[in-house]
Amino acid sequence: MGISALVFGRVVTLRAGAVWRAFGMLLGFAALIGAFDAAFGTNYMYLRAKPGNASLLDSFGPWPGYLIVTAVVALGLFWLLWLPVRGSAATGRAASAD
């Protein structure tokens, strides 16, 4: 909540490449969780199998294809979340150039 208030309140601006850095961190975190899942036989983040009940993942195809589709959807959502603050990111770069 605090970060959202800072960004949407235009107190802090996002630097260029923020979406790509956040997405990279998500993929890194998923890789760590995937290694943990493989080592201990767990299924956090549904990286090893889909949930037993019906879910949106059922429409994304079989394993491991749904992992790629969900990564693309996540990247799209990251960009959508960036849209409202994209002007502040450009303003922040212009102000630092002065």
DOBAZA-692689 format. One record per residue (C-alpha): residue in one letter; z, y, x. Coordinates in steps of 0.25 Angstrom, whole numbers, padded with zeros to 4 digits, always signed. Each point is the difference from the previous one (the first is absolute). Example, Ala and Ser with C-alpha at 12.3 -4.5 7.8 and 13.67 -1.06 7.14 Angstrom:
! DOBAZA-692689
A+0031-0018+0049
S-0002+0014+0006
! end
This chain:
! DOBAZA-692689
M+0000+0000+0000
G+0004+0010+0011
I-0014-0002+0007
S-0007+0002-0013
A+0007+0013-0003
L-0003+0005+0014
V-0015-0003-0001
F-0002+0004-0014
G+0009+0012+0001
R-0009+0004+0012
V+0012+0001+0009
V-0007-0010+0010
T-0014-0002+0002
L-0007-0013+0003
R-0007-0001+0013
A-0014-0005+0001
G-0001-0015-0001
A+0013-0002-0007
V-0007-0009-0010
W-0005-0009+0011
R+0013+0000+0007
A+0008-0004-0012
F-0011-0011-0004
G+0001-0005+0015
M+0015-0001-0002
L-0001-0007-0013
L-0009-0010+0007
G+0009-0002+0012
F+0012-0002-0010
A-0008-0010-0008
A-0003-0008+0014
L+0014+0000+0003
I+0004-0005-0014
G-0011-0010+0001
A+0005-0006+0013
F+0014-0001-0006
D-0006-0007-0012
A-0007-0010+0008
A+0012-0003+0009
F+0010-0001-0011
G-0009-0005-0012
T+0003+0012-0009
N-0010+0008-0008
Y+0004+0015+0001
M-0011+0009-0004
Y-0008-0012-0005
L-0007-0001+0013
R+0000-0016+0000
A-0003-0002-0015
K-0001+0007-0013
P+0012+0001-0010
G+0002-0012-0009
N-0001+0009-0012
A-0013+0007-0004
S-0002+0013+0007
L-0010+0010+0004
L-0002-0008+0013
D-0007-0010-0009
S-0012+0009-0002
F-0001+0002+0015
G-0005-0014+0004
P+0006-0011+0007
W+0008+0000+0013
P-0003+0006+0010
G-0010+0009-0007
Y+0010+0007-0009
L+0007+0005+0013
I-0013+0008+0004
V-0002+0005-0014
T+0015+0005-0001
A-0001+0007+0013
V-0013+0007-0004
V+0007+0004-0013
A+0012+0005+0008
L-0008+0008+0008
G-0007+0006-0012
L+0014+0003-0006
F+0004+0007+0013
W-0012+0009+0000
L+0003+0003-0015
L+0014+0004+0004
W-0005+0009+0011
L-0010+0008-0010
P+0011+0009-0006
V+0004+0005+0014
R-0013+0000+0008
G-0001+0015-0001
S+0014+0001+0007
A-0004-0009+0011
A-0012+0009+0003
T+0008+0013-0001
G+0010-0006+0009
R-0010-0003+0011
A-0006+0014-0002
A+0013+0007+0001
S+0004-0008+0013
A-0014+0005+0006
D+0005+0015+0000
! end
